Amino acid sequence: MSETLHTPSGLPFVWDYSTNKGRVVASWIKLESGLELDFTFQEETMWTRFSSRLGFCSEYQTNDEAFNNRIFVMSDSSAFRQRLTLDSKLRHAVTAAFNAGVREICFKKGYFVARLSQNMREPDMAQAEIVVKALMEMRESLRALADEPDALHVKSRTLRRIYLAIYIAFTCGSIGLLVMDGIHNYVQIDWAAFWPVWARYAVCIFVPFLILMRALVGGTSYGHKIFMQFLVFGLLSGLVAVGAGVLWVNGQYDRSEPYIYRQPIISKHTTRHKNSTSYYVTVANWHDAGDTRSISVSSGEYSTMQPGMVLLLVTKEGYLNIEWISAYKAVNK
């Protein structure tokens, strides 16, 4: 919800807030910039310090120690960094805004945008007065960069988009592979043999991926955001994609001879999920007489299978040496 308001002294600003299920989740004070810049100020956090120590981002330091300890500067523009170092009024304006309850200041779509720490539907006009004045001081100070060719530096933004595209590809790939695995029954496997293979391939893929990421983003001030993006979106989708790929390769390229086993059905059971139900029959383990295995079956097959019947199982060794069940059928003894 965006609207133009005025502070008690008559200064114009844009008030905006976002809701989720009727609850305000973010509030912003915006000021038209008349500039085209790329920067973000945030308060120092444990995450920014951790990412810096791992080498996933390069924290810019001014000659103002108090400012450095309080504010994390995200901008890869040398012109912007130089201006911030030389202009104490600019640093004072940023600090004043944060002292007034701002958690982040950035440039977005022609506006200086100050996100507030407290989420509100209506602005606190006393706070708005301080924040708007601080943003106006920033705008005045940064006008000198209007003609600087380095003022808009988009390398980090481009890298963020590239990595996000990779994570989306991971997700789409894993979904597609899992669907194909399910269609071809590649998921009926010996899971004890699956996990070591999955872990080995995951390490072989993600360690070089992280090394490459660190090399590409380590010199940027936005690297910690790309690293967080990886942990939130990329890691889980990537691990699922690796697992789905292992299942696919193991079954699709398997040229081993099938083995047929006749295993008595001992019992059957269901597992209920939020919106679905899984069906299983328990049979004697064909590799260990003292153990059992649960076999996933369809709901129609489940209704016809009863303890005392025999389950004919066709298994194959698997291309990656992960045994899988290629077919099964319940018959009377």
C-alpha positions in Angstrom: 0.0 0.0 0.0 1.8 3.1 -1.3 0.8 6.7 -0.7 2.5 10.1 -0.7 2.6 11.9 2.6 4.3 14.9 4.2 6.3 15.2 7.4 5.3 17.8 10.1 7.7 20.3 8.4 6.1 19.7 5.0 8.7 17.4 3.5 7.2 14.9 0.9 7.8 11.2 1.1 6.3 7.9 -0.1 4.9 5.6 2.7 4.6 2.0 1.8 4.0 -1.3 3.6 3.4 -4.9 2.9 1.0 -7.4 4.5 0.6 -11.1 4.8 -2.7 -12.5 6.0 -3.7 -9.1 7.3 -0.5 -8.6 9.3 2.0 -5.9 8.4 5.4 -7.6 7.6 7.4 -4.7 6.2 7.3 -0.9 6.2 9.3 1.6 4.1 9.9 5.3 3.8 10.9 6.2 0.2 12.3 9.4 -1.4 12.7 10.1 -5.1 16.3 10.1 -5.9 16.7 11.6 -9.4 19.8 9.3 -9.6 20.8 5.9 -10.8 22.9 4.1 -8.2 23.6 0.7 -6.8 24.1 0.5 -3.1 22.7 -1.0 0.2 23.4 -0.1 3.8 22.6 -2.7 6.4 23.5 -3.1 10.1 26.4 -5.5 10.7 25.1 -9.0 11.6 26.7 -12.3 12.5 25.9 -13.5 9.0 27.8 -10.7 7.3 30.8 -11.3 9.6 30.7 -15.1 9.1 30.5 -14.7 5.3 33.4 -12.3 5.2 35.6 -14.7 7.2 34.7 -17.5 4.8 35.7 -15.3 1.9 32.3 -15.1 0.3 32.1 -11.3 0.4 34.4 -8.4 0.6 33.4 -5.8 3.3 34.2 -2.3 2.4 35.8 -0.2 5.2 35.8 3.6 5.4 38.2 5.6 7.5 35.4 5.9 10.1 35.8 3.0 12.6 32.5 3.7 14.4 30.7 3.7 11.0 32.4 0.5 10.0 31.4 -1.3 13.2 27.8 -0.3 12.8 27.0 -0.4 9.1 27.7 -3.0 6.4 28.2 -1.3 3.0 27.1 -3.2 -0.1 28.3 -1.5 -3.3 31.0 -2.5 -5.7 31.2 1.0 -7.3 34.6 2.6 -6.6 33.0 6.0 -7.1 30.4 5.4 -4.5 32.9 3.9 -2.1 35.3 6.9 -2.5 32.4 9.3 -1.9 31.4 7.5 1.2 35.0 7.6 2.5 35.5 11.3 1.8 32.1 12.7 2.8 31.5 12.6 6.6 28.0 14.2 6.1 26.9 11.2 4.0 28.1 8.8 6.7 26.4 11.0 9.4 23.1 11.0 7.4 23.2 7.2 7.1 23.9 6.8 10.8 21.1 9.2 11.8 18.6 7.2 9.8 19.7 3.9 11.5 19.5 5.6 14.9 15.9 6.6 14.1 14.9 3.0 13.6 15.9 2.1 10.0 17.2 -1.4 9.4 18.2 -1.0 5.7 18.7 1.7 3.1 19.0 0.9 -0.5 18.4 2.3 -4.0 15.5 0.8 -5.9 13.7 1.9 -9.0 14.5 5.6 -8.7 14.0 5.8 -5.0 16.1 5.9 -1.8 14.3 3.2 0.2 14.6 3.0 4.0 13.1 -0.2 5.5 12.0 0.3 9.1 12.8 -2.0 12.0 9.2 -1.8 13.2 6.4 -2.8 10.9 3.5 -0.4 10.9 0.5 0.6 8.8 0.8 4.2 9.6 4.1 6.1 9.9 5.4 7.6 13.1 5.7 11.2 11.9 8.5 12.1 14.3 10.5 9.2 13.0 9.5 10.0 9.4 10.8 13.6 9.8 14.3 12.3 10.9 14.5 9.6 8.2 13.3 11.9 5.3 15.8 14.6 6.3 18.6 11.9 6.4 17.6 10.6 2.9 17.5 14.1 1.6 21.1 14.7 2.9 22.2 11.5 1.3 20.6 12.5 -2.0 22.3 15.9 -2.0 25.7 14.3 -1.2 25.3 11.6 -3.9 24.3 14.1 -6.7 28.0 14.3 -7.5 27.9 10.7 -8.7 25.2 11.5 -11.3 27.7 11.6 -14.2 30.1 8.9 -12.9 30.2 5.9 -15.3 31.1 3.6 -12.3 28.1 4.7 -10.2 25.9 1.9 -11.3 27.8 -1.3 -10.9 25.7 -4.4 -11.6 28.2 -7.2 -11.5 26.9 -8.6 -8.2 23.3 -8.2 -9.4 24.0 -10.2 -12.5 25.7 -12.9 -10.5 22.7 -13.1 -8.1 20.4 -13.6 -11.1 22.7 -16.3 -12.6 22.9 -18.3 -9.4 19.1 -18.0 -8.8 18.6 -19.3 -12.4 20.9 -22.3 -11.5 18.9 -23.0 -8.3 15.6 -22.9 -10.3 17.2 -25.3 -12.8 18.1 -27.6 -9.9 14.5 -27.6 -8.7 13.0 -28.2 -12.1 15.5 -30.9 -12.8 14.9 -32.7 -9.6 11.1 -32.6 -10.1 11.4 -33.9 -13.6 13.9 -36.7 -12.6 11.8 -37.7 -9.6 8.7 -38.0 -11.8 10.6 -40.2 -14.3 12.1 -42.2 -11.5 8.6 -42.9 -10.2 7.3 -43.8 -13.7 10.1 -46.4 -14.2 10.0 -47.6 -10.6 13.6 -46.6 -10.0 12.7 -45.5 -6.5 12.2 -49.1 -5.2 15.8 -49.4 -4.1 18.1 -50.6 -1.4 18.3 -47.3 0.5 21.2 -48.5 2.7 23.3 -48.7 -0.5 21.9 -45.4 -1.9 23.0 -42.9 0.8 26.8 -43.5 0.5 26.6 -43.1 -3.3 24.4 -40.0 -3.0 26.8 -38.4 -0.5 29.8 -39.1 -2.7 28.3 -37.5 -5.7 27.0 -34.5 -3.7 30.4 -33.8 -2.3 32.0 -34.1 -5.8 29.5 -31.6 -7.2 29.0 -29.1 -4.4 32.6 -28.7 -3.2 33.8 -27.4 -6.7 30.6 -25.4 -7.0 31.3 -23.6 -3.7 34.9 -23.1 -4.6 33.9 -21.5 -7.9 31.2 -19.4 -6.2 33.8 -18.1 -3.7 36.2 -17.2 -6.5 33.4 -15.3 -8.4 31.7 -13.5 -5.5 34.4 -13.3 -2.9 35.6 -9.9 -4.1 32.1 -8.4 -4.1 30.2 -6.8 -1.2 27.0 -8.7 -2.1 28.7 -12.1 -1.8 27.0 -12.9 1.5 23.6 -12.5 -0.1 24.5 -14.9 -2.9 25.9 -17.4 -0.3 22.6 -17.1 1.7 20.7 -17.6 -1.6 22.6 -20.8 -2.1 21.9 -22.1 1.4 18.2 -21.2 1.2 17.4 -22.2 -2.4 20.3 -24.0 -3.9 21.5 -26.5 -1.3 18.2 -28.3 -0.8 17.2 -28.3 -4.4 20.7 -29.3 -5.5 20.8 -32.2 -3.0 17.4 -33.5 -4.2 18.5 -33.1 -7.8 21.7 -35.2 -7.1 19.6 -37.9 -5.4 17.1 -37.9 -8.3 20.0 -38.1 -10.8 21.6 -41.0 -8.9 18.3 -42.9 -9.0 17.8 -42.2 -12.7 21.4 -43.2 -13.8 21.3 -46.3 -11.6 18.1 -47.6 -13.2 18.3 -46.1 -16.8 21.8 -47.4 -17.6 21.4 -50.8 -15.7 22.2 -53.6 -18.1 22.5 -56.4 -15.4 20.6 -59.6 -15.5 17.4 -59.7 -13.4 17.0 -61.9 -10.3 13.6 -63.3 -9.3 12.7 -63.9 -5.6 9.6 -65.4 -4.1 9.0 -63.7 -0.7 6.0 -64.3 1.6 4.0 -61.2 2.5 4.2 -60.9 6.3 2.0 -57.9 6.9 0.8 -54.6 5.3 0.4 -51.1 6.5 -0.3 -47.5 5.4 1.4 -44.2 6.2 -0.8 -41.1 6.2 0.5 -37.7 5.0 -1.2 -34.3 5.0 -2.9 -34.8 1.6 -2.0 -38.4 0.7 -1.6 -42.0 1.9 1.3 -44.4 1.1 0.8 -48.1 1.0 3.3 -50.8 1.9 3.6 -54.6 2.2 6.2 -56.1 4.4 8.1 -59.2 3.1 11.0 -61.3 4.3 14.4 -59.8 3.3 15.8 -61.9 0.4 19.4 -61.1 1.5 18.9 -61.6 5.2 16.6 -64.3 6.5 16.2 -62.6 9.9 15.2 -59.2 8.4 12.2 -57.7 6.6 11.7 -55.1 3.8 8.8 -52.8 3.2 7.7 -52.5 -0.5 5.7 -49.5 -1.7 2.7 -50.5 -3.7 -0.3 -48.7 -5.3 -3.6 -48.4 -3.4 -5.3 -50.9 -5.9 -2.5 -53.5 -5.4 -2.6 -52.9 -1.6 -6.3 -53.9 -1.5 -5.6 -57.3 -3.2 -2.5 -58.2 -1.3 -2.9 -60.1 1.9 -0.5 -61.7 4.5 0.2 -65.3 3.5 0.4 -64.5 -0.2 3.7 -64.6 -2.1 5.3 -61.5 -3.7 7.3 -62.2 -6.8 10.1 -59.7 -7.0 12.3 -58.9 -10.0 15.5 -57.1 -8.9 18.5 -55.8 -10.8 22.0 -54.9 -9.5 21.9 -51.2 -10.7 24.4 -49.3 -12.7 25.7 -47.7 -9.6 25.5 -51.0 -7.6 22.3 -49.9 -5.9 19.9 -52.8 -6.1 16.4 -51.9 -7.3 13.1 -53.6 -7.8 12.1 -53.5 -11.5 8.8 -55.4 -11.1 6.7 -57.3 -8.6 3.5 -59.3 -8.5 1.5 -60.9 -5.6 0.4 -64.5 -6.1 -1.2 -67.2 -4.0 1.2 -69.8 -2.6 
